[in-house]
Amino acid sequence: MIENILRKIAIFSEKKPFLMVMIILIITVLAGIEATNVKFQTAFEKMLPQNNPIIKTLYEVRDNFGGTDIIIICIKLKPSDSPDKVNDIRDPRVLRYIKFLEDDLKGIDGITDVSSPVDVIIKENNGTVPNDIETVKEIYNSLPENVRNKIFNHDYSMVIVNAYTDAGGDQKKLMEVMNDIHQRIEDSPVPSGVEVVCTGTPPMRKLLDDLMKKSQVFTTLIGGIGILTVLFLYFRKPLSTVMPLIPIVIAVIWTGGAMGILGIPVDMATAGIGSLLLGMGIDYGIHLMHRYEEERKKGRDVVESIETAVVSTGMAVMATTATTVVGFLALVIAPLPMMANLGKVCALGIAFCMICVITLLPALLVIEEKYIIPIFKRKKL
């Protein structure tokens, strides 16, 4: 039965190669549209079992008491050649900047509160920022030791501002909040000799989001270039180099579309799925291409070579795909959601690689033999 299906696919690809390519392209366009709906997930609690009492309680706390995430805005001294640079973090210019920053950040949607230990000094000075550093020191020294220890670090080079957000596990909202904070800090009048750096869980999630996006593109690109290099060294022909990779690239796009449809996010486990599928799926294309070229060297025509390559190689490819998919599906029962997501995505991706190679690659080979090569031969004449 499977042999008959593979034989029919080979015959269809040989007789109507452009229709086969068109069908694959239509599916790819639709998958590409769905792939734009894939979300990046950096919330640590989303990567843990959602029915765990710890995670459930976290959500209850957020619902009843607001956000639990704190964005720590570190304001510290930095080297500067400016003659009027800040040399002591207790400088009134820094305090005025902190007051300005607090008021500005409170206007961001998603920020529930902004505070700083420095507020104590301002409160002790009747709600206004002292005009000189000596007054700041006097107020600071009059405070209890346990209060003083929470305001500045031991060498008076650093102070923090805490911004509280209710974004929680809402990835899109958190990214908007962080982008807004970074923009407002960039536009704020930072005193000379002072730098402002955000840290804490939300900024780390923003960093993770940026790194996942960069690594996804970078690793896929490097993987593709490396595979093309190896294919060129093996086949020694430009067209034969590119063709086995085309179905795998299509399969990667289909996988992205499936992730969008099924609501599977890109997380730390699935961020490298592009390069992973390129590396594993290219084997299928190489096997089919190699068998096809073997049949052509024996003097058989295109139709017979395609049919033999698809039927004989297709059986082996389907068997290896089945075993690989079963192996990856074992990850679905893992207690960690991100491991389960990796299993789902890899299983789907490998299956798509097999489907694309068996259906699209024969059509591309027919187009090459019947249309592209004759054109080049005519041009040489």
MONORGI-V236573 format. One record per pair of residues at least 12 apart in sequence whose C-alpha atoms are under 10 Angstrom apart, sorted by the first residue. I is the first residue (numbers start at 0). J is the second residue. D is the distance in Angstrom with one decimal. If there is no record, write none. Layout:
BEGIN
i/j/d
I/J/D
I/J/D
END
This chain:
BEGIN
i/j/d
1/310/8.7
1/313/9.2
1/314/7.7
1/317/9.5
2/309/9.2
2/310/6.0
2/311/8.4
2/313/8.4
2/314/7.3
3/310/8.3
4/310/8.7
5/306/8.1
5/307/9.7
5/308/9.9
5/309/6.4
5/310/5.4
5/311/9.0
5/312/9.8
5/313/6.9
5/314/8.2
5/357/7.9
5/358/9.0
6/305/9.2
6/306/6.0
6/307/8.3
6/308/9.7
6/309/7.1
6/310/5.9
6/311/9.7
6/313/9.5
7/306/8.7
7/309/9.8
7/310/9.5
8/305/10.0
8/306/8.6
8/309/8.2
8/310/9.1
8/357/7.8
8/358/6.5
8/359/9.7
8/361/8.8
8/362/9.5
9/302/8.2
9/303/9.3
9/304/9.7
9/305/6.3
9/306/5.2
9/307/8.6
9/308/8.7
9/309/6.3
9/310/7.9
9/357/8.2
9/358/7.7
9/359/9.9
9/360/9.9
9/361/6.7
9/362/8.2
10/302/7.5
10/303/9.3
10/305/8.2
10/306/6.9
10/309/9.8
10/361/9.4
10/362/9.6
11/358/9.1
11/361/9.4
11/362/8.5
12/302/9.5
12/305/8.7
12/306/9.5
12/357/9.6
12/358/7.1
12/359/7.7
12/360/8.8
12/361/6.0
12/362/4.7
12/363/8.5
12/364/9.1
12/365/7.5
12/366/9.5
13/301/8.2
13/302/6.4
13/303/9.6
13/305/7.6
13/306/8.6
13/361/7.3
13/362/6.3
13/363/9.4
13/364/8.8
13/365/6.0
13/366/8.6
13/369/9.8
14/302/8.8
14/362/8.8
14/365/8.8
15/362/7.8
15/365/9.3
15/366/9.6
16/358/9.6
16/359/8.4
16/360/9.7
16/361/8.0
16/362/4.5
16/363/7.1
16/364/8.8
16/365/6.7
16/366/6.6
17/359/9.9
17/362/7.2
17/363/8.5
17/365/9.4
17/366/7.7
18/362/8.9
19/358/7.4
19/359/6.8
19/360/9.9
19/361/9.5
19/362/6.6
19/363/9.2
20/358/8.7
20/359/6.3
20/360/9.2
20/361/10.0
20/362/6.8
20/363/7.7
20/366/9.8
21/359/9.8
22/359/9.4
23/246/9.4
23/249/8.3
23/355/8.0
23/358/8.5
23/359/7.2
24/249/8.5
24/359/9.8
26/249/9.4
26/252/9.7
26/253/7.9
26/256/9.6
27/249/6.6
27/250/8.4
27/251/9.6
27/252/6.6
27/253/6.2
27/254/9.9
27/256/8.4
28/249/9.7
28/252/8.7
28/253/9.0
28/256/9.3
29/252/9.6
29/253/8.6
29/256/7.6
30/249/9.4
30/250/9.7
30/251/9.7
30/252/6.4
30/253/5.2
30/254/7.9
30/255/7.0
30/256/4.1
30/257/7.1
30/258/9.4
30/259/8.5
30/260/8.9
31/249/9.5
31/251/9.7
31/252/5.9
31/253/7.1
31/254/9.2
31/255/7.1
31/256/5.8
31/257/9.5
31/259/9.3
32/252/9.6
32/255/9.3
32/256/7.1
32/259/8.8
33/252/9.5
33/253/9.0
33/254/9.9
33/255/7.4
33/256/4.6
33/257/7.4
33/258/8.1
33/259/5.2
33/260/6.4
33/261/9.9
34/252/7.3
34/253/8.0
34/254/8.1
34/255/4.7
34/256/4.1
34/257/7.3
34/258/6.8
34/259/5.1
34/260/8.0
35/255/8.2
35/256/7.8
35/258/9.7
35/259/7.1
36/255/9.0
36/256/8.2
36/258/8.4
36/259/5.1
36/260/7.9
36/262/8.3
36/263/9.9
36/264/9.4
37/255/7.3
37/256/7.9
37/257/9.1
37/258/6.2
37/259/4.5
37/260/8.2
37/261/9.2
37/262/6.9
37/263/7.1
37/264/5.9
37/265/7.0
38/170/8.1
38/171/8.5
38/258/9.0
38/259/7.8
38/262/7.9
38/263/7.7
38/264/5.0
38/265/6.2
38/266/8.8
39/170/7.3
39/171/8.7
39/207/9.7
39/208/6.8
39/209/9.7
39/211/8.3
39/212/8.5
39/263/9.2
39/264/5.5
39/265/4.7
39/266/6.1
39/267/9.3
39/269/9.8
39/270/8.8
40/168/8.5
40/169/9.0
40/170/6.4
40/171/9.3
40/204/8.8
40/207/9.2
40/208/7.6
40/211/9.7
40/263/9.4
40/264/5.9
40/265/5.9
40/266/5.1
40/267/8.2
40/270/10.0
40/337/9.6
41/168/8.3
41/169/9.6
41/170/7.1
41/201/9.3
41/203/8.9
41/204/5.5
41/205/7.9
41/206/9.3
41/207/6.6
41/208/6.4
41/211/9.3
41/264/9.5
41/265/8.6
41/266/6.3
41/267/7.7
42/167/7.8
42/168/5.5
42/169/8.1
42/170/7.2
42/173/9.7
42/200/9.1
42/201/8.7
42/203/9.9
42/204/6.8
42/205/9.9
42/207/9.7
42/208/9.8
42/266/9.1
43/168/8.4
43/200/9.3
43/204/8.5
43/266/9.8
44/57/8.6
44/58/9.5
44/167/9.4
44/168/7.5
45/168/7.1
45/266/9.7
45/335/9.5
45/336/7.7
45/337/8.5
46/266/8.2
46/267/9.1
46/268/9.7
46/334/9.8
46/335/6.5
46/336/5.5
46/337/5.5
46/338/8.7
46/339/10.0
46/340/9.8
47/334/7.8
47/335/5.5
47/336/6.0
47/337/7.8
47/338/9.9
48/333/9.8
48/334/6.4
48/335/6.0
48/336/6.3
48/337/9.5
49/334/9.8
49/335/9.4
49/336/8.5
57/167/9.7
58/167/8.7
58/168/9.2
61/165/7.5
61/166/9.5
61/167/7.6
62/165/9.4
64/165/9.6
65/111/8.1
65/163/9.2
65/164/8.2
65/165/5.8
65/166/9.2
65/167/9.1
66/109/9.1
66/110/8.8
66/111/7.6
66/112/9.7
66/163/6.7
66/164/5.3
66/165/3.7
66/166/6.8
66/167/6.3
67/163/7.3
67/164/7.2
67/165/6.9
67/166/8.9
67/167/7.2
68/161/10.0
68/162/8.6
68/163/6.0
68/164/5.8
68/165/7.1
68/166/8.0
68/167/6.8
68/168/9.9
68/199/8.3
68/200/6.8
68/201/6.7
69/110/9.6
69/112/9.7
69/113/9.5
69/160/9.8
69/161/6.3
69/162/5.7
69/163/4.7
69/164/6.4
69/165/9.2
69/198/9.0
69/199/6.5
69/200/7.0
69/201/7.1
69/202/9.3
70/110/9.5
70/113/9.3
70/159/10.0
70/160/8.3
70/161/5.8
70/162/5.0
70/163/6.2
70/164/7.5
70/177/8.9
70/180/9.6
70/197/6.8
70/198/6.2
70/199/5.4
70/200/6.9
70/201/6.0
70/202/6.8
70/203/9.5
71/113/9.9
71/115/9.8
71/159/6.5
71/160/6.0
71/161/4.9
71/162/6.5
71/163/8.8
71/196/8.4
71/197/5.7
71/198/5.1
71/199/5.4
71/200/8.6
71/201/8.9
71/202/8.5
72/100/9.9
72/115/9.5
72/158/8.6
72/159/5.5
72/160/5.0
72/161/6.2
72/162/7.5
72/180/9.7
72/184/9.6
72/195/6.8
72/196/5.8
72/197/4.4
72/198/6.3
72/199/8.4
72/202/9.6
73/157/7.0
73/158/6.1
73/159/4.6
73/160/6.5
73/161/8.7
73/194/8.2
73/195/5.7
73/196/5.1
73/197/6.0
73/198/7.3
73/199/9.9
74/88/8.4
74/93/8.5
74/96/9.8
74/97/8.6
74/156/8.4
74/157/5.7
74/158/5.3
74/159/5.8
74/160/7.7
74/189/9.4
74/193/6.8
74/194/5.9
74/195/4.7
74/196/6.6
74/197/8.8
75/87/9.4
75/88/7.0
75/93/9.5
75/151/10.0
75/152/9.8
75/155/8.8
75/156/5.5
75/157/4.2
75/158/6.4
75/159/8.3
75/192/8.6
75/193/5.6
75/194/5.6
75/195/6.6
75/196/8.3
76/88/6.9
76/155/8.8
76/156/5.3
76/157/6.6
76/158/9.4
76/190/9.7
76/191/9.0
76/192/5.8
76/193/4.5
76/194/6.3
76/195/8.9
77/156/8.6
77/157/9.9
77/191/8.8
77/192/5.2
77/193/5.4
77/194/6.2
77/195/9.7
78/191/9.4
78/192/6.1
78/193/8.2
78/194/9.5
79/191/7.3
79/192/5.1
79/193/8.4
80/191/9.1
80/192/8.1
81/191/6.8
81/192/7.4
82/191/9.0
82/192/9.6
83/190/9.1
83/191/7.0
83/192/8.3
84/190/7.3
84/191/4.7
84/192/4.7
84/193/7.8
85/156/9.6
85/190/7.1
85/191/6.2
85/192/5.2
85/193/6.7
86/155/9.0
86/156/8.0
86/191/9.5
86/192/7.3
86/193/8.9
87/132/8.7
87/154/8.6
87/155/5.9
87/156/6.2
87/157/8.9
87/192/9.6
87/193/9.8
88/132/9.5
88/151/7.8
88/152/9.3
88/154/9.0
88/155/5.4
88/156/5.2
88/157/6.1
88/158/7.2
88/192/9.8
88/193/8.4
89/117/9.1
89/131/9.4
89/132/6.4
89/133/9.2
89/134/9.9
89/135/6.7
89/136/7.4
89/139/9.1
89/150/9.8
89/151/8.1
89/155/6.8
89/156/8.3
89/157/9.0
89/158/8.8
90/129/9.2
90/130/9.1
90/131/7.3
90/132/5.2
90/133/8.9
90/134/9.9
90/135/7.7
90/136/9.2
90/155/9.7
90/190/9.9
91/128/6.7
91/129/6.2
91/130/6.2
91/131/6.0
91/132/5.9
91/133/9.4
91/134/9.1
91/135/7.4
92/128/8.9
92/129/9.4
92/130/8.7
92/131/8.9
92/132/9.1
92/189/9.1
92/190/6.7
92/191/9.5
93/117/9.9
93/128/9.8
93/158/9.3
93/189/8.1
93/190/6.7
93/191/9.6
93/193/8.2
94/117/7.2
94/118/8.8
94/120/9.1
94/121/8.3
94/127/9.9
94/128/6.6
94/129/8.4
94/130/9.9
94/132/9.9
94/135/9.3
94/158/9.7
95/121/9.5
95/127/9.0
95/128/6.3
95/129/8.8
95/130/9.5
95/190/9.6
96/128/10.0
96/187/8.3
96/188/7.1
96/189/6.8
96/190/7.5
97/114/9.3
97/115/8.0
97/117/8.1
97/118/8.9
97/128/10.0
97/158/9.3
97/159/8.9
97/160/7.5
97/189/9.3
98/114/9.2
98/115/8.9
98/117/8.9
98/118/8.1
98/121/9.0
98/127/9.5
98/128/8.3
98/160/9.8
99/187/8.4
99/188/8.8
100/113/9.0
100/114/9.9
100/160/8.7
100/180/9.8
100/183/8.3
100/184/7.6
100/187/7.4
100/188/9.1
100/189/9.5
101/113/5.7
101/114/6.7
101/115/8.2
101/118/9.9
101/160/7.7
101/161/8.9
101/162/8.3
102/114/9.6
103/180/9.3
103/183/7.6
103/184/9.2
103/187/9.0
104/162/7.8
104/176/9.8
104/179/8.7
104/180/6.9
104/183/7.6
104/184/8.9
105/162/8.3
105/163/9.5
107/164/9.6
107/175/9.6
107/176/7.1
107/177/9.8
107/179/7.2
107/180/7.8
107/183/9.6
108/164/9.0
108/165/9.4
108/166/9.5
108/172/9.0
108/175/9.0
108/176/7.2
108/179/9.2
109/163/8.4
109/164/5.5
109/165/5.7
109/166/6.0
109/167/9.7
109/172/7.4
109/173/7.8
109/175/8.8
109/176/6.3
109/177/9.7
110/162/6.7
110/163/5.6
110/164/4.5
110/165/6.7
110/166/8.2
110/173/9.8
110/176/7.5
110/177/10.0
110/180/9.6
111/162/7.7
111/163/5.5
111/164/5.6
111/165/6.6
111/166/9.6
112/161/8.2
112/162/5.9
112/163/5.2
112/164/7.5
112/165/9.6
113/160/7.1
113/161/5.6
113/162/4.4
113/163/6.2
113/164/9.2
114/159/9.0
114/160/5.8
114/161/5.3
114/162/6.6
114/163/8.6
115/149/9.6
115/150/7.9
115/158/8.2
115/159/6.3
115/160/4.5
115/161/6.0
115/162/8.8
116/146/8.4
116/147/8.8
116/148/9.7
116/149/6.5
116/150/4.8
116/151/8.2
116/158/8.1
116/159/7.5
116/160/7.6
116/161/8.9
117/139/9.4
117/147/9.6
117/149/9.0
117/150/5.9
117/151/8.2
117/158/8.0
117/159/8.5
117/160/8.5
118/150/9.0
118/160/9.8
119/138/9.3
119/139/8.9
119/142/9.0
119/146/8.7
119/147/9.5
119/150/8.4
120/134/9.8
120/135/7.2
120/136/9.4
120/137/9.8
120/138/6.5
120/139/6.7
120/141/10.0
120/142/8.8
120/147/9.8
120/150/9.0
121/135/8.9
121/138/9.2
123/135/9.8
123/138/7.1
123/139/9.3
123/141/9.9
123/142/9.3
124/138/7.8
139/151/9.7
156/193/9.2
157/193/9.3
157/194/9.7
157/195/9.9
158/195/9.9
159/195/9.3
159/196/9.6
159/197/9.5
160/197/9.4
161/197/9.7
161/198/10.0
161/199/9.6
162/180/9.6
162/197/10.0
163/201/9.9
164/176/8.2
164/177/9.8
164/201/8.7
166/201/9.1
167/201/8.9
170/201/9.9
170/204/8.9
170/205/9.1
170/208/9.3
173/201/7.2
173/202/9.2
173/204/8.7
173/205/8.0
174/201/8.6
174/202/9.0
174/204/8.5
174/205/6.3
174/206/10.0
174/208/8.6
175/205/9.8
176/201/9.3
176/202/10.0
176/205/9.9
177/197/9.2
177/201/7.5
177/202/6.9
177/204/9.5
177/205/7.1
178/202/9.8
178/205/8.7
180/197/8.9
181/195/9.7
181/196/9.1
181/197/8.2
181/202/9.9
184/196/9.0
184/197/9.5
207/266/9.2
207/267/8.5
208/265/9.4
208/266/8.6
208/267/9.3
208/270/10.0
210/267/9.8
210/270/9.6
211/265/8.2
211/266/7.6
211/267/7.2
211/268/10.0
211/269/9.4
211/270/5.9
211/271/8.3
212/265/9.1
212/266/10.0
212/270/7.7
212/271/9.7
213/270/9.6
214/270/7.5
214/271/7.3
215/265/9.6
215/269/9.2
215/270/5.7
215/271/5.6
215/272/7.8
215/273/7.0
215/274/8.0
216/270/9.4
216/271/8.8
216/273/8.3
216/274/9.0
217/271/9.5
217/273/9.9
217/274/9.1
218/270/9.5
218/271/7.0
218/272/9.3
218/273/7.7
218/274/5.9
218/275/9.0
219/248/9.9
219/251/9.9
219/271/7.5
219/272/8.3
219/273/5.3
219/274/4.4
219/275/8.2
219/276/9.2
219/277/7.8
219/278/9.7
220/273/8.9
220/274/7.8
221/274/8.1
222/273/8.5
222/274/5.4
222/275/8.4
222/276/9.7
222/277/7.0
222/278/7.3
223/244/8.2
223/248/8.9
223/273/9.3
223/274/7.4
223/277/7.0
223/278/8.5
225/278/9.6
226/240/9.1
226/241/9.6
226/244/8.1
226/274/10.0
226/277/8.0
226/278/7.6
226/281/8.1
227/240/6.3
227/241/6.9
227/242/9.9
227/243/9.4
227/244/7.7
228/240/8.3
228/241/10.0
230/242/9.7
230/243/8.5
230/244/8.9
230/281/9.6
230/285/8.3
233/285/9.6
233/289/9.9
234/285/9.5
234/288/9.4
234/289/8.8
234/292/9.9
238/363/9.9
238/364/9.5
238/367/8.0
238/371/9.6
238/372/9.8
239/285/9.6
239/288/7.9
239/289/9.8
239/292/9.9
239/364/8.8
239/367/9.2
240/285/9.5
240/288/9.9
242/284/8.1
242/285/9.4
242/288/8.7
242/356/9.8
242/359/9.5
242/360/7.0
242/361/9.8
242/363/7.1
242/364/7.9
242/367/9.5
243/280/9.5
243/281/6.7
243/282/8.7
243/283/8.1
243/284/4.6
243/285/6.2
243/286/9.2
243/287/8.5
243/288/7.1
243/356/7.6
243/359/9.6
243/360/6.8
243/363/9.3
243/364/9.7
244/277/7.8
244/280/8.7
244/281/6.3
244/282/9.7
244/283/9.8
244/284/7.1
244/285/8.8
244/356/9.1
244/360/9.2
245/281/9.4
245/284/9.1
245/355/8.9
245/356/8.7
245/359/8.6
245/360/8.0
245/363/9.3
246/277/9.8
246/280/8.9
246/281/8.6
246/283/9.7
246/284/7.8
246/351/9.0
246/352/6.8
246/353/8.8
246/354/8.7
246/355/5.1
246/356/5.4
246/357/8.9
246/358/8.8
246/359/6.3
246/360/6.5
246/363/9.5
247/273/9.6
247/276/7.4
247/277/6.1
247/278/9.2
247/279/9.2
247/280/6.1
247/281/6.4
247/282/9.7
247/283/9.0
247/284/8.0
247/348/9.1
247/349/9.2
247/351/8.2
247/352/5.5
247/353/8.6
247/354/9.6
247/355/7.0
247/356/7.3
247/359/9.9
247/360/9.8
248/273/8.5
248/274/9.9
248/276/8.7
248/277/7.2
248/280/9.3
248/281/9.4
248/352/8.5
248/355/9.3
249/351/8.5
249/352/8.0
249/355/7.2
249/356/9.5
249/359/9.4
250/273/9.5
250/276/8.2
250/277/8.9
250/280/8.7
250/347/9.2
250/348/6.4
250/349/8.1
250/350/8.5
250/351/5.1
250/352/5.1
250/353/8.5
250/354/8.3
250/355/6.4
250/356/8.9
251/272/8.1
251/273/6.1
251/274/9.0
251/275/9.6
251/276/6.8
251/277/7.7
251/280/9.5
251/347/9.7
251/348/6.6
251/349/9.2
251/351/7.9
251/352/7.8
252/273/8.8
252/348/9.2
252/351/9.5
253/347/8.9
253/348/7.7
253/351/7.0
253/352/9.2
253/355/9.7
254/272/9.0
254/273/8.9
254/276/9.4
254/344/6.9
254/345/8.6
254/346/9.6
254/347/6.5
254/348/5.3
254/349/9.0
254/350/9.4
254/351/7.3
254/352/9.3
255/272/9.3
255/273/9.0
255/344/8.7
255/347/9.9
255/348/8.8
257/343/10.0
257/344/8.3
257/347/7.9
257/348/9.0
258/340/9.3
258/343/9.1
258/344/7.2
258/347/9.2
261/343/9.9
262/340/10.0
263/336/10.0
263/337/9.3
263/339/9.9
263/340/6.5
263/341/9.2
263/343/8.6
263/344/8.0
264/337/8.8
264/340/7.9
264/341/9.9
264/344/9.9
265/337/8.9
265/340/8.8
265/341/9.3
265/344/9.9
266/336/10.0
266/337/6.8
266/338/9.8
266/340/8.7
266/341/9.0
267/337/7.5
267/338/9.5
267/341/9.4
268/336/9.7
268/337/5.9
268/338/6.6
268/339/9.4
268/340/7.8
268/341/5.9
268/342/9.5
269/337/7.6
269/338/8.6
269/340/7.2
269/341/5.4
269/342/9.1
269/343/9.8
269/344/7.4
269/345/8.6
270/341/9.2
271/341/9.8
272/341/8.3
272/344/7.7
272/345/7.3
272/348/8.4
273/345/9.8
273/348/9.1
275/345/8.3
275/348/9.3
275/349/9.7
276/344/9.7
276/345/7.5
276/348/6.5
276/349/6.8
276/351/9.7
276/352/7.8
277/348/9.6
277/349/9.6
277/352/8.8
279/323/9.9
279/345/9.9
279/348/9.6
279/349/7.6
279/352/8.8
280/320/9.4
280/348/8.4
280/349/6.4
280/350/9.1
280/351/8.9
280/352/5.5
280/353/7.4
280/355/9.8
280/356/8.7
281/352/8.1
281/353/9.6
281/356/8.9
282/316/9.0
282/352/9.6
282/353/9.8
282/356/9.9
283/312/8.4
283/313/8.6
283/315/9.2
283/316/6.3
283/317/9.4
283/319/9.3
283/320/9.2
283/349/9.9
283/352/7.7
283/353/6.8
283/354/9.9
283/355/9.7
283/356/6.6
283/357/8.6
284/312/9.7
284/316/9.4
284/352/8.8
284/353/8.6
284/355/9.2
284/356/5.8
284/357/8.4
284/360/7.4
284/361/9.9
285/356/9.5
286/308/8.7
286/309/9.9
286/312/6.7
286/313/9.2
286/315/9.4
286/316/8.4
286/356/9.9
287/305/9.0
287/307/9.7
287/308/5.9
287/309/6.7
287/310/9.6
287/311/8.8
287/312/5.8
287/313/7.7
287/316/8.9
287/356/8.0
287/357/8.2
287/360/8.2
287/361/8.5
288/305/9.4
288/308/7.9
288/309/9.5
288/312/9.4
288/356/9.7
288/360/8.2
288/361/8.7
288/364/8.5
289/308/8.5
289/312/9.6
290/304/8.2
290/305/8.9
290/307/8.1
290/308/5.4
290/309/8.6
290/311/8.5
290/312/7.3
291/303/9.3
291/304/5.6
291/305/6.1
291/306/8.8
291/307/7.6
291/308/5.2
291/309/8.3
291/312/9.3
291/361/9.0
291/364/8.8
292/304/7.9
292/305/9.4
292/308/8.8
293/308/8.9
294/306/9.9
294/307/7.7
294/308/7.7
301/361/9.9
301/364/8.6
301/365/7.0
301/368/7.4
301/369/8.6
302/361/9.9
302/365/8.3
304/361/9.8
305/360/9.7
305/361/6.4
305/362/9.0
305/364/8.1
305/365/8.0
306/361/8.8
308/357/9.6
308/361/8.7
309/356/9.3
309/357/6.5
309/358/8.9
309/360/9.4
309/361/7.5
310/357/9.2
312/357/8.9
313/353/8.5
313/354/9.7
313/356/8.9
313/357/6.6
316/352/9.9
316/353/6.8
316/354/9.7
316/356/9.3
316/357/8.7
317/350/8.7
317/353/6.9
317/354/8.9
317/357/9.3
319/349/9.8
319/353/9.4
320/346/8.8
320/349/6.6
320/350/6.4
320/351/9.7
320/352/8.9
320/353/6.9
320/354/9.8
321/346/9.1
321/349/9.1
321/350/8.0
321/353/9.8
323/345/9.0
323/346/7.4
323/349/7.6
323/350/9.0
324/342/8.5
324/343/8.9
324/344/10.0
324/345/7.5
324/346/4.6
324/347/7.7
324/348/9.0
324/349/6.9
324/350/7.2
325/342/9.4
325/346/7.6
326/342/8.4
326/345/9.7
326/346/8.3
327/339/9.0
327/341/7.9
327/342/4.7
327/343/7.1
327/344/8.7
327/345/6.4
327/346/5.6
327/347/9.3
327/349/9.5
328/340/9.7
328/341/9.0
328/342/5.2
328/343/6.3
328/344/9.2
328/345/8.3
328/346/6.3
328/347/9.4
329/342/7.0
329/343/9.2
329/346/9.7
330/342/4.8
330/343/7.8
330/345/9.8
330/346/9.7
331/343/6.4
331/344/9.9
331/346/9.8
END
